[in-house]
Structures are given as structure tokens and as C-alpha cells.
Amino acid sequence: MIIESRSNERVKEARKLLLRKERKESGLHLIESKKLVAEAIASGARVVACFVENGFAFSPPESAVVHVVSRAVLESLCESQTPQGVVAVVETPPLTPPERYPAGLVVVLDGVQDPGNVGTILRSADAFGASGVLLSPACADPYAPKTLRAAMGSTYHLPVWQGDLAAELARMKDQSFFALCGDLKGSETLPELSANVALVIGSEGSGVSAEVASLCAGFRLTMRGRAESLNAAVAAGVLLYVVSGAMPRA
């Protein structure tokens, strides 16, 4: 049976997941496109349901209930203007920080509120070999549709946590992490880094909060032009390149 009504109860329940409150309460999120569904499955995430456009070639996982829908119904489940054939409902992994952080480079986001920036930073963190990403509660939802699209599957390649940054950074320092933050008032000389680094990226408007900055060494990228600052995601990408290259090899 093809679902052609956007008022269908299953469709309405899935559409609620476009809202952060509903995602948090249900422990579920939506993903769009065959690529992202494949990334989620490969990571071990449980796909609960799939809404597949009538006639679209797609092999759903055994765990998923499959609903064949019209184009109009599929569009009602997407934020993007060009849906790519399938929307899936996926269980969200717990965001609780680990008892012990994995060794290497952990990216820490302090109040980065734009979903596109959070997703892009997740993708860059993945590309430069970060062992995880820690977000403050004020950050954009890492499982919002726009964040997931910007991350291009990287959300499922590395662990993502959320917690109180001051408390978590204190714990990380107890676990031999060197805390470094991007800071427009910081030094242009990169300090000597350990094998474990927590790299803090501040919010788009106000940067790293004073409480978090007090726990970190500040580092400022050298900029030779007249721009006062960089977009948060661009700054994160440059910092990841610089810091990952300067960390001692295991």
C-alpha cells in the first residue's frame, strides 16, 4: 500500500522528529538519503522505520518497518528541498560523556549554535582523525536534519557527547589531556602539545566562554588580511589541521 496522505498517523509521528524537543524525548532522529542511511547502518545504529518513495530502489535493513510513500509525503518529512528517495527513523545513541575519554584529539564545541557549523565541524573532526566530539548543551543538536546533512555521514564515524564543558574539561585534564582553545586574544605561538589534546572551538558570536577559557591555553591563528575573525566552522578546520599536525605521533 502506498501512503499518499500527509495526515497518515505514521507520517505525522515521524514528522514530529523535525523538532528538537521530540527528538530528545523519543530518543529518535530522522535522516535523509540513501547515503546517510547506509552510514547509520554501517555504524551499528538501529534503523526503526524507512519511508521510501514509490519506485525508488532501496534495500532496507531487517530492523526497519518500511512504508512506501508518495513524493509529496516524502517531502513533508524533509527539510531539504530535494529529497533523495528515502527518509529513515533511527535510534539516537546516548550523548553521555565516557568515564574515560579516548586517547588522541577530542574536539570540544562551546555554544556553537548553527547546525550547519556543527555538522561541518563534525565532518572536519572526522577528516583529521579526532577521537570524538564533545558539545555543550547550548550547541545545535548534532542529530538535527541540517546538522546531519552538513556532516555528510561523519556523525556516525566518531562518538559524539554532550555535557558541562567546565566539568568535562577538568576531568579530561585529570586524564592527561592538554586543553587548547581558539582565542582571538591568545598567543600566535602554538604551545608544545601532548599526545592527548582537547581542542575547544567557541561560539559564532562570543567565542569561548570565560569559564571554559580559564581552563585552556589560548591560541590565535595568524591572519594577514583585514578580516577580524573567521566563521566558526572555517576556524575549526584550520585549527584541526594545525593542531593535528603538531601533536606527537604515537
C-alpha positions as CSV (number, residue, x, y, z in Angstrom):
1,M,0.0,0.0,0.0
2,I,1.3,3.4,-0.9
3,I,0.8,6.2,1.7
4,E,-0.4,9.3,-0.1
5,S,-1.7,11.4,2.8
6,R,0.5,13.6,4.9
7,S,-2.1,13.1,7.6
8,N,-1.3,9.4,8.0
9,E,-0.5,8.7,11.7
10,R,2.8,7.1,11.0
11,V,3.8,10.0,8.8
12,K,2.7,12.5,11.5
13,E,4.7,10.7,14.2
14,A,7.8,10.7,12.1
15,R,7.4,14.4,11.2
16,K,7.5,15.3,14.8
17,L,11.1,14.4,14.8
18,L,11.9,17.5,12.9
19,L,11.6,19.2,16.3
20,R,14.4,19.0,18.8
21,K,12.1,18.5,21.8
22,E,10.5,15.5,20.1
23,R,13.9,14.0,19.2
24,K,15.1,14.4,22.8
25,E,12.0,12.8,24.3
26,S,11.8,9.9,21.9
27,G,15.4,9.1,21.5
28,L,15.0,9.0,17.8
29,H,16.0,11.2,14.8
30,L,15.4,11.4,11.1
31,I,17.9,11.0,8.3
32,E,17.5,11.7,4.6
33,S,19.1,10.0,1.6
34,K,20.4,6.5,0.9
35,K,24.0,7.5,1.7
36,L,23.2,8.7,5.3
37,V,21.0,5.6,5.9
38,A,23.9,3.4,4.8
39,E,26.3,5.3,7.1
40,A,24.0,4.9,10.0
41,I,23.6,1.1,9.4
42,A,27.4,0.7,9.0
43,S,27.9,2.3,12.3
44,G,25.6,-0.1,14.1
45,A,22.8,2.4,14.6
46,R,19.3,0.8,14.7
47,V,17.0,1.9,11.9
48,V,13.5,1.7,13.2
49,A,11.5,2.7,10.1
50,C,12.0,3.8,6.5
51,F,9.8,5.9,4.4
52,V,10.6,5.1,0.8
53,E,9.3,7.0,-2.3
54,N,7.3,4.8,-4.6
55,G,9.5,3.4,-7.3
56,F,12.8,4.3,-5.5
57,A,15.4,1.4,-5.4
58,F,16.3,0.8,-1.8
59,S,17.2,-2.2,0.3
60,P,16.1,-1.5,3.8
61,P,17.7,-3.1,6.9
62,E,15.9,-6.0,8.5
63,S,15.2,-4.0,11.7
64,A,13.1,-1.4,9.8
65,V,9.4,-1.2,9.1
66,V,9.1,0.0,5.6
67,H,6.4,2.5,4.4
68,V,6.1,3.2,0.7
69,V,5.0,6.8,0.2
70,S,4.2,9.4,-2.5
71,R,6.7,12.1,-3.4
72,A,4.5,14.7,-1.6
73,V,4.5,12.7,1.7
74,L,8.3,12.2,1.5
75,E,8.8,15.9,1.0
76,S,6.7,16.6,4.1
77,L,9.3,14.6,6.2
78,C,12.3,16.6,4.9
79,E,13.8,20.0,5.5
80,S,15.7,19.9,2.2
81,Q,14.0,20.9,-1.0
82,T,15.2,17.9,-2.9
83,P,14.5,14.7,-1.0
84,Q,16.6,11.7,-2.2
85,G,14.2,8.9,-2.1
86,V,14.2,7.7,1.5
87,V,13.8,9.1,5.0
88,A,14.6,6.8,7.9
89,V,13.8,6.9,11.6
90,V,16.9,6.0,13.6
91,E,17.6,5.4,17.3
92,T,19.9,8.2,18.7
93,P,22.9,6.9,20.6
94,P,23.4,8.2,24.1
95,L,25.2,11.5,24.4
96,T,26.6,10.8,27.9
97,P,30.3,11.5,28.1
98,P,32.5,8.5,28.7
99,E,34.1,7.7,32.0
100,R,37.4,7.8,30.3
101,Y,37.9,9.8,27.1
102,P,39.6,8.0,24.2
103,A,43.2,9.0,23.5
104,G,44.1,11.5,20.8
105,L,42.4,14.7,19.7
106,V,38.9,15.5,21.1
107,V,37.1,18.4,19.6
108,V,35.0,20.5,22.1
109,L,32.3,22.9,20.9
110,D,31.3,25.7,23.3
111,G,27.9,27.1,22.3
112,V,28.2,26.6,18.5
113,Q,24.6,27.2,17.7
114,D,24.4,27.0,13.9
115,P,23.5,23.4,12.8
116,G,25.5,23.8,9.6
117,N,28.6,24.8,11.5
118,V,28.2,21.9,14.0
119,G,27.8,19.5,11.1
120,T,30.8,20.9,9.2
121,I,33.0,20.7,12.3
122,L,31.9,17.1,12.8
123,R,33.0,16.4,9.2
124,S,36.3,18.1,9.7
125,A,36.9,16.4,13.0
126,D,36.4,13.1,11.3
127,A,38.7,14.0,8.4
128,F,41.6,14.9,10.7
129,G,41.3,11.8,12.9
130,A,39.6,13.2,16.0
131,S,38.6,10.5,18.5
132,G,35.4,12.2,19.5
133,V,33.4,15.5,19.7
134,L,32.1,17.0,22.9
135,L,29.3,19.6,22.7
136,S,28.0,22.0,25.4
137,P,24.2,21.9,26.0
138,A,23.9,25.3,24.2
139,C,25.2,23.8,20.9
140,A,22.9,22.9,18.0
141,D,21.5,19.4,18.1
142,P,24.0,17.1,16.4
143,Y,21.1,15.0,15.2
144,A,19.1,17.8,13.6
145,P,18.5,17.2,9.9
146,K,20.6,20.2,8.8
147,T,23.5,19.1,11.1
148,L,23.4,15.6,9.7
149,R,23.3,16.8,6.1
150,A,26.3,19.1,6.8
151,A,28.2,16.3,8.5
152,M,27.8,14.0,5.4
153,G,27.8,10.8,7.5
154,S,30.6,11.8,9.9
155,T,28.2,11.9,12.8
156,Y,28.2,8.1,12.5
157,H,32.0,7.8,12.2
158,L,33.0,9.0,15.7
159,P,31.5,9.3,19.1
160,V,29.5,12.5,19.9
161,W,28.9,13.5,23.5
162,Q,27.2,16.4,25.4
163,G,28.0,17.7,28.8
164,D,29.0,20.6,31.1
165,L,32.2,21.7,29.5
166,A,33.9,23.1,32.6
167,A,33.4,19.8,34.5
168,E,34.3,17.6,31.5
169,L,37.5,19.6,30.7
170,A,38.6,19.3,34.3
171,R,38.1,15.5,34.0
172,M,40.0,15.4,30.7
173,K,42.9,17.3,32.2
174,D,43.0,14.7,35.0
175,Q,43.2,12.2,32.2
176,S,46.4,13.9,30.8
177,F,44.7,15.9,28.1
178,F,46.1,19.3,27.1
179,A,43.3,21.8,26.8
180,L,43.7,24.4,24.0
181,C,41.2,26.9,22.7
182,G,40.9,29.2,19.7
183,D,41.2,32.7,21.2
184,L,41.5,36.0,19.4
185,K,43.5,37.3,22.4
186,G,45.7,34.2,22.6
187,S,49.3,33.7,21.5
188,E,50.2,33.1,17.9
189,T,52.8,30.6,19.0
190,L,51.4,27.1,19.4
191,P,52.4,25.6,22.7
192,E,54.0,22.2,22.9
193,L,51.2,19.6,22.8
194,S,50.8,16.3,24.4
195,A,49.5,13.1,22.7
196,N,46.1,13.9,24.0
197,V,44.5,17.3,23.2
198,A,41.1,18.8,23.9
199,L,40.6,21.5,21.2
200,V,37.9,24.0,22.1
201,I,36.0,25.9,19.5
202,G,33.9,28.9,20.7
203,S,30.5,30.1,19.5
204,E,29.9,32.2,16.4
205,G,29.2,35.4,18.3
206,S,31.1,35.4,21.6
207,G,33.8,32.8,21.2
208,V,34.9,30.6,24.1
209,S,33.2,31.4,27.4
210,A,35.3,32.9,30.2
211,E,34.9,29.8,32.4
212,V,36.0,27.4,29.7
213,A,38.8,29.7,28.5
214,S,40.2,29.8,32.0
215,L,40.9,26.0,31.7
216,C,42.7,26.3,28.4
217,A,45.8,27.7,26.8
218,G,44.7,30.2,24.2
219,F,45.9,30.1,20.6
220,R,45.3,32.6,17.8
221,L,45.6,31.9,14.1
222,T,47.8,34.4,12.3
223,M,45.6,36.3,9.8
224,R,47.4,38.7,7.4
225,G,44.3,40.3,5.9
226,R,41.8,42.7,7.3
227,A,39.1,40.3,8.4
228,E,38.7,40.4,12.2
229,S,37.8,36.7,12.5
230,L,36.8,33.5,10.7
231,N,33.5,31.6,10.6
232,A,33.4,29.0,13.4
233,A,33.5,26.0,11.1
234,V,36.3,27.5,9.0
235,A,38.4,28.4,12.1
236,A,37.8,24.8,13.4
237,G,39.0,23.3,10.1
238,V,42.2,25.4,10.1
239,L,42.8,24.7,13.8
240,L,42.3,21.0,13.3
241,Y,44.9,21.0,10.5
242,V,47.4,22.9,12.6
243,V,46.9,21.0,15.9
244,S,46.6,17.5,14.4
245,G,49.9,18.1,12.5
246,A,51.7,19.4,15.7
247,M,50.6,16.6,18.0
248,P,53.3,14.0,18.7
249,R,52.8,10.7,16.8
250,A,52.0,7.6,18.9
